[in-house]
Amino acid sequence: MSQNPTAGVVRVFVAIELPPPVITALTAVQQQLAAQALPLRLAAPAGLHLTLAFIGEIPAGQVPALAGAVQQGAAGTGPFQLRAEGLGMFPNARAPRVVWAGVEGAPDAMAALTALRDGIATRLRAAGFTLDRRFDPHLTLARVRDHCTPAERAEIGAAVQALPGLAPVPFDVTVVSVMRSDMRPGGAVYSRLAHVVLA
């Protein structure tokens, strides 16, 4: 039996999970970063995803209501295709905190992504959920370790800019997932709680 005092609380977010070819391409970039022994904490390959909305901690009993809001928000958006492409950093290359791969697509696909996210966000807020973070589509590859000095951050920025980048890897968006995040000593572990098929 679990001894976790917060067993009735789950940390959740809404995301688009990525297919194996995209994971493989992103992992190859992570390997390039790892080879340079930079002070980075790489995201687990199995957990790479495109976040649509980060909710944070909620009572576990609210998950069905959250999933229902996501389903309502996704209604009317059909499947579309995006691509993982390019590399970047938040907030900038001079003092990076996050290294990411970009998310691109044709104008109609990017419009569909925005409509999907906005629809879900509207329904979630109407259902009483608070969204933490603005929507800026990206795929987090690594986070800069907190103890890094300004000089080390600048070194990381230069190293990332010197990489060959990420060639376009297309993927179809057909499902939106409600994900659970469990913090472990080795980093966050994600599991799917519910999903909505785009029709």
C-alpha positions in Angstrom: 0.0 0.0 0.0 1.3 3.4 -0.9 2.6 5.6 1.9 2.6 8.7 -0.3 0.7 11.4 1.7 -0.3 13.1 -1.6 -1.6 9.9 -3.1 -4.9 11.7 -3.8 -3.2 14.4 -5.8 -1.8 14.1 -9.3 0.4 16.5 -11.4 -1.1 16.7 -14.8 -0.7 18.3 -18.2 -2.2 18.0 -21.7 0.1 17.0 -24.5 0.6 15.5 -28.0 2.7 12.4 -27.7 5.4 11.8 -30.3 5.8 8.8 -32.6 9.1 6.7 -32.6 10.7 8.4 -35.7 10.5 11.8 -34.0 11.8 10.3 -30.7 14.7 8.8 -32.5 15.6 12.1 -34.2 15.4 14.0 -31.0 17.4 11.4 -29.1 20.2 11.8 -31.7 20.4 15.5 -30.9 20.4 14.7 -27.2 23.4 12.4 -27.8 25.2 15.2 -29.5 24.6 17.4 -26.4 25.7 14.6 -24.1 28.9 14.1 -26.0 30.0 17.6 -25.1 29.7 17.0 -21.3 27.7 20.1 -20.8 26.0 20.7 -17.5 22.6 19.7 -18.8 19.8 17.5 -17.5 18.5 15.6 -20.6 14.8 14.8 -20.9 14.0 11.1 -20.9 13.4 10.0 -24.5 10.3 8.2 -23.5 8.9 11.4 -22.1 9.4 13.7 -25.0 6.2 15.4 -26.0 4.5 18.6 -27.1 2.8 20.3 -24.2 -0.5 21.9 -25.0 -1.5 22.9 -21.4 0.2 22.5 -18.1 -2.3 22.2 -15.2 -0.2 21.2 -12.2 -1.4 19.4 -9.1 -5.1 18.5 -8.9 -7.1 16.0 -6.8 -7.1 12.7 -8.6 -10.9 12.7 -8.5 -10.9 15.7 -10.9 -9.2 13.8 -13.7 -12.4 12.6 -15.4 -13.7 16.2 -15.5 -10.4 17.4 -16.9 -10.5 14.7 -19.6 -14.0 15.7 -20.4 -13.0 19.3 -20.9 -10.1 18.3 -23.1 -12.5 16.2 -25.2 -14.9 19.1 -25.6 -12.1 21.5 -26.4 -10.7 19.2 -29.1 -14.1 18.7 -30.8 -14.1 20.1 -34.3 -10.3 19.7 -34.8 -9.4 16.9 -37.2 -6.0 15.3 -37.6 -3.1 17.4 -39.0 0.6 17.1 -39.6 3.4 18.9 -37.9 7.2 18.5 -38.0 10.0 18.7 -35.5 12.6 21.0 -37.0 15.5 23.2 -35.8 16.9 23.9 -32.3 16.5 26.8 -29.9 16.8 27.9 -26.3 14.7 29.7 -23.7 15.0 32.5 -22.9 18.0 33.0 -25.3 21.4 31.7 -26.2 23.3 34.0 -23.9 21.7 32.7 -20.7 19.8 29.5 -21.7 17.6 27.6 -19.2 16.0 25.1 -21.7 17.2 23.6 -24.9 14.4 22.7 -27.3 13.5 21.4 -30.8 11.1 23.5 -32.8 7.6 22.6 -34.0 6.7 23.7 -37.5 4.0 23.0 -40.0 2.1 24.4 -43.0 0.0 27.5 -42.2 -3.2 25.4 -42.0 -1.6 22.9 -39.6 -0.2 25.7 -37.3 -3.7 27.2 -37.4 -5.1 23.8 -36.4 -2.6 23.5 -33.6 -3.5 26.9 -32.2 -7.2 26.2 -32.5 -6.8 22.9 -30.7 -4.8 24.5 -27.9 -7.2 27.5 -27.6 -10.2 25.2 -27.6 -8.8 23.0 -24.9 -7.6 26.0 -22.8 -11.0 27.6 -23.0 -12.8 24.5 -21.8 -10.3 23.8 -19.1 -10.7 27.3 -17.7 -14.5 27.1 -17.9 -14.3 23.8 -15.9 -12.3 25.6 -13.2 -8.8 24.5 -14.0 -5.9 26.9 -13.9 -3.4 26.8 -16.8 0.2 27.5 -15.8 2.4 28.8 -18.6 1.6 30.4 -21.9 1.6 28.3 -25.1 4.8 28.4 -27.0 5.0 25.1 -29.0 8.4 23.3 -28.6 9.9 20.0 -27.6 12.0 20.2 -24.5 15.3 18.3 -25.0 17.3 19.4 -21.9 17.3 21.8 -19.0 20.4 23.7 -17.9 21.4 22.7 -14.3 20.6 25.3 -11.7 24.1 25.7 -10.4 25.5 26.9 -13.8 27.4 30.2 -13.8 26.7 32.9 -16.5 29.8 31.8 -18.3 28.7 28.2 -18.4 25.3 29.2 -19.7 26.9 31.2 -22.4 29.1 28.2 -23.3 26.0 26.0 -23.5 24.3 28.5 -25.8 27.3 28.6 -28.1 27.6 24.8 -28.2 23.9 24.4 -29.1 24.2 27.0 -31.8 27.2 25.1 -33.3 25.2 21.9 -33.7 24.0 21.0 -37.2 20.4 21.4 -36.1 17.5 19.1 -36.6 16.4 18.2 -40.1 12.6 18.2 -40.5 10.8 15.1 -39.1 7.1 15.1 -39.9 4.5 13.5 -37.7 0.7 13.2 -37.7 -1.3 14.6 -34.8 -4.3 12.3 -34.3 -4.6 12.1 -30.5 -4.4 14.4 -27.5 -3.4 12.9 -24.2 -4.0 13.8 -20.5 -0.6 13.0 -18.9 0.4 12.4 -15.3 3.9 13.6 -14.2 5.5 11.8 -11.2 8.7 13.3 -9.9 11.4 10.7 -9.3 15.1 11.1 -8.2 16.1 10.6 -11.9 13.6 13.1 -13.2 9.9 13.2 -14.1 8.2 10.0 -15.3 5.1 10.4 -17.5 2.1 8.2 -17.9 -1.1 8.6 -19.9 -4.3 9.0 -17.9 -6.7 9.6 -20.8 -6.7 10.4 -24.5 -8.9 12.0 -27.1 -8.9 11.0 -30.7 -9.1 13.9 -33.2 -12.0 13.3 -35.6 
